[in-house]
Amino acid sequence: MLGAILTAAVTPFDADLRIDTDAFADLVRYLKGHATDSVVVAGTTGEASTLDDAEKVELFRVACDLRDDGLKVVAGTGSNDTAHSVRLTERAAEVGVDAVLAVTPYYNKPPREGLVAHFRAIADVGLPVILYNIPSRTALNMPPDVIAELAEIPQVTGLKQANPAPEETAGTVAIPGLSVYAGNDDMLLPVLEAGGDGVISVASHIAGPQMAAVADAARRGDLEEARNLDTALADLYAALFVTSNPILIKAALEMIGVIPSDELRLPLVRATTVQREILRTVLERQGVLARA
């Protein structure tokens, strides 16, 4: 339903650090023309942790207004507060999003029973739920057996798997009825090879068509082509994560003229001169930025 290339969209800010809704609308239009099947709004890459609920709902609304048969909208509504997550999911449902992305509750480190109750409460709103397992940020991994239990909740339909351990990918791909998406760009090919569905991506802002070609080749069973295409993107994947995401994807999008500014809200800061030069070299090599 959501396709293979789901782009975790950045949130553009103006010089006063207010959301630039016009720039966000332009970004969504741009992504629609660059192989994005679904746009994920107010996720990690969208700086959700520094957005208030009204700002998130406005972003959901803008994306939904630009949606057509070729684009789906996934709203980031998860937090470490179940009641808050439910309220935001209800507001996302009112706007008309296609699904929600709900992260593992962070900091609290709930037991298994708490995880199940948390995600069940979000799912009870009635929207399809994509679980988001990212232990590097939440300090809590959801192993395949826990995810299998969560997948028994009728509205839990997908997983963004950002634990790169091969056994974690294999274990979750084997769960019946669960769509599994790579949670890191460099996991796209391993997830596809294991039988997963695609990626929730940062690099697809820039390399959406190339990443779609990787997915297409893997679906055709041409793994050699898929590997060659994926290898050609390895330097871009690495360059975008020289420092904390979304610092460098915002810098890249500003460099190529997709967004007018690479402003971020504290505690994130703009890329350093050295980081920008590393990024510039890779963008030139990838052919998305003209050589100076």
C-alpha positions in Angstrom: 0.0 0.0 0.0 2.8 2.4 0.9 5.3 1.4 -1.8 9.0 0.7 -1.6 10.5 4.2 -1.2 9.2 6.1 1.8 11.0 9.4 2.3 11.4 10.7 5.8 10.9 14.4 4.9 12.8 17.2 6.5 11.0 20.2 8.0 12.2 23.5 6.5 12.5 26.4 8.8 12.8 30.1 8.0 15.4 32.5 9.5 13.3 32.9 12.6 13.0 29.1 13.0 9.3 29.0 12.1 8.1 26.2 9.9 8.3 27.4 6.2 5.1 25.8 5.0 5.6 27.0 1.4 9.0 25.4 1.3 7.6 22.2 2.8 4.9 22.1 0.2 7.5 22.6 -2.5 9.5 19.8 -1.0 6.5 17.4 -1.1 6.0 18.3 -4.8 9.6 17.7 -5.5 9.5 14.3 -3.8 6.4 13.3 -5.7 8.5 13.7 -8.9 11.6 11.8 -7.6 10.3 8.3 -7.0 8.9 8.8 -3.4 5.9 6.5 -2.9 5.0 7.8 0.5 6.2 10.8 2.5 6.8 10.4 6.2 6.1 13.6 8.0 7.4 14.7 11.5 9.7 11.7 12.0 13.3 11.9 13.2 14.4 13.5 10.0 11.6 16.0 10.3 12.9 17.1 13.7 9.7 15.9 15.5 11.3 16.3 18.9 11.3 20.1 18.5 7.9 20.4 16.9 4.7 21.0 18.9 1.5 19.2 18.0 0.0 22.1 16.2 3.0 22.3 13.9 2.9 18.6 13.3 -0.8 18.6 12.4 -0.2 21.5 10.0 2.5 19.6 8.3 0.2 16.5 8.1 -2.4 18.8 6.5 -0.1 20.3 3.9 1.1 16.9 2.8 -2.4 15.5 2.6 -3.5 18.5 0.5 -0.8 17.6 -2.0 -1.5 13.9 -2.0 -2.8 12.1 -5.1 -3.1 8.5 -6.2 0.7 8.3 -6.5 1.6 9.5 -3.0 0.7 8.4 0.5 1.2 10.3 3.8 2.6 8.7 6.9 2.4 10.8 10.1 4.9 10.5 12.9 2.8 10.4 16.0 4.8 8.3 18.4 6.4 9.5 21.7 7.2 8.1 25.1 3.9 9.2 26.5 1.0 6.9 25.4 -1.8 9.4 26.0 0.0 12.0 24.0 0.7 9.6 21.1 -3.0 8.6 21.1 -4.1 12.3 21.0 -1.8 13.1 18.1 -2.8 10.0 16.2 -6.4 11.0 16.6 -5.6 14.4 15.1 -3.7 12.8 12.3 -6.7 10.6 11.6 -8.9 13.7 11.4 -6.6 15.2 8.8 -6.8 12.0 6.8 -3.3 10.6 6.7 -2.8 7.1 5.4 -0.8 5.6 8.3 1.2 6.5 11.3 4.8 5.8 12.4 5.1 5.1 16.1 8.5 4.9 17.7 9.4 2.6 20.6 8.8 4.6 23.7 12.2 6.1 24.6 13.7 6.9 28.0 11.0 5.1 30.0 12.2 1.6 29.0 8.9 -0.1 29.5 8.6 -3.8 29.9 7.1 -6.0 27.2 3.6 -5.7 28.6 3.9 -1.9 28.6 5.1 -1.9 24.9 2.1 -4.0 23.9 -0.4 -1.8 25.8 1.3 1.4 24.3 1.0 0.3 20.7 -2.4 -1.2 21.2 -3.7 2.1 22.5 -2.3 3.9 19.4 -3.7 1.2 17.1 -7.2 1.5 18.6 -7.5 4.9 16.9 -8.0 2.9 13.7 -5.2 3.9 11.4 -2.5 1.5 10.1 0.5 1.6 12.4 4.1 1.2 11.4 6.3 0.3 14.4 9.7 2.1 14.6 12.4 0.1 16.2 15.5 2.3 16.6 17.5 1.2 19.7 20.4 3.6 19.0 18.0 6.4 19.9 15.5 4.8 22.3 17.9 2.6 24.4 15.3 -0.2 24.0 15.4 -2.8 21.2 12.2 -4.6 20.3 13.4 -8.1 19.3 11.5 -10.2 16.7 9.4 -12.1 19.2 8.1 -8.9 20.7 7.4 -7.5 17.2 5.6 -10.7 16.3 3.3 -10.2 19.3 2.7 -6.6 18.4 1.9 -7.7 14.8 -1.0 -9.6 16.2 -2.7 -6.2 16.8 -4.9 -5.8 13.7 -3.9 -2.3 12.8 -0.1 -2.9 13.2 0.8 -3.4 9.6 4.5 -2.5 9.2 7.9 -2.1 10.8 10.7 0.4 10.3 13.6 -1.7 11.4 16.6 0.4 12.3 18.5 -2.4 14.1 21.0 -3.5 11.5 21.7 -6.9 13.0 21.0 -9.5 10.2 19.2 -11.8 12.6 16.8 -9.0 13.6 16.0 -8.3 9.9 15.5 -12.0 9.2 13.3 -12.5 12.2 11.0 -9.6 11.5 10.7 -10.3 7.7 9.4 -13.8 8.6 6.5 -12.4 10.6 3.3 -13.0 8.6 1.4 -10.0 7.3 4.0 -7.4 8.4 5.6 -5.1 5.9 9.2 -4.5 6.8 11.1 -1.3 5.8 14.8 -0.6 6.3 15.3 2.1 8.9 18.7 3.1 7.6 19.6 3.7 4.0 22.5 1.3 4.0 20.0 -1.5 5.1 17.9 -1.2 2.0 19.5 -4.0 0.1 19.9 -6.4 3.1 16.2 -5.9 3.9 15.2 -6.5 0.3 17.4 -9.6 0.0 15.7 -10.9 3.1 12.3 -10.4 1.6 11.4 -7.0 3.1 9.4 -4.3 1.4 11.6 -1.2 1.0 13.0 1.7 3.0 12.0 4.7 5.1 14.8 6.8 3.8 16.9 10.0 4.2 19.0 9.6 1.0 15.8 9.3 -1.1 15.5 13.1 -0.9 18.4 13.1 -3.3 18.6 9.6 -4.8 15.0 8.4 -4.9 15.1 7.1 -8.5 18.3 5.3 -7.9 17.0 3.7 -4.7 13.8 2.7 -6.5 15.9 1.1 -9.2 17.6 -1.0 -6.4 14.2 -2.1 -5.2 13.0 -2.9 -8.7 16.0 -5.0 -9.5 15.7 -6.9 -6.2 12.0 -7.6 -6.9 12.9 -9.0 -10.4 15.5 -11.3 -8.7 18.4 -9.5 -10.3 20.5 -9.2 -7.2 23.7 -8.5 -9.0 22.2 -5.4 -10.5 20.6 -4.4 -7.2 24.0 -4.8 -5.5 25.8 -2.7 -8.1 23.2 0.0 -7.9 23.3 0.0 -4.1 27.1 0.1 -4.0 27.1 3.2 -6.2 25.2 5.0 -3.5 27.3 3.9 -0.5 29.3 7.1 -0.4 26.1 9.2 -0.3 24.7 7.0 2.5 27.9 7.5 4.5 28.2 11.2 3.8 24.7 12.0 5.1 25.5 10.5 8.5 28.9 12.0 9.2 27.1 13.8 12.0 23.6 13.6 13.5 20.7 13.4 11.1 19.1 15.6 9.7 22.0 18.1 9.7 23.6 16.9 6.5 20.5 16.1 4.5 19.3 19.7 5.1 22.6 21.0 4.0 22.5 18.9 0.9 18.9 20.0 0.0 19.9 23.6 0.5 23.0 23.1 -1.7 21.0 21.7 -4.6 18.2 24.3 -4.2 15.4 22.1 -3.0 14.9 24.0 0.2 15.9 27.7 0.8 17.6 27.2 4.1 19.4 24.5 6.1 18.3 26.0 9.5 17.7 23.6 12.3 16.2 24.0 15.8 18.5 23.6 18.8 20.0 21.4 20.1 20.8 20.5 16.5 23.1 22.9 14.7 24.0 23.5 11.0 26.8 21.6 9.3 30.4 22.7 9.8 32.5 23.9 6.9 34.4 20.6 6.9 31.2 18.6 6.9 29.8 20.6 4.1 32.9 20.1 2.0 32.8 16.4 2.5 29.2 16.4 1.5 29.8 18.7 -1.5 32.5 16.3 -2.8 30.1 13.4 -2.6 27.2 15.3 -4.2 29.4 16.3 -7.1 30.6 12.7 -7.5 26.9 11.5 -7.5 26.1 14.1 -10.2 23.4 15.9 -8.2 25.6 19.1 -7.7 27.5 20.8 -10.5 31.3 20.9 -9.9 32.6 24.3 -9.0 
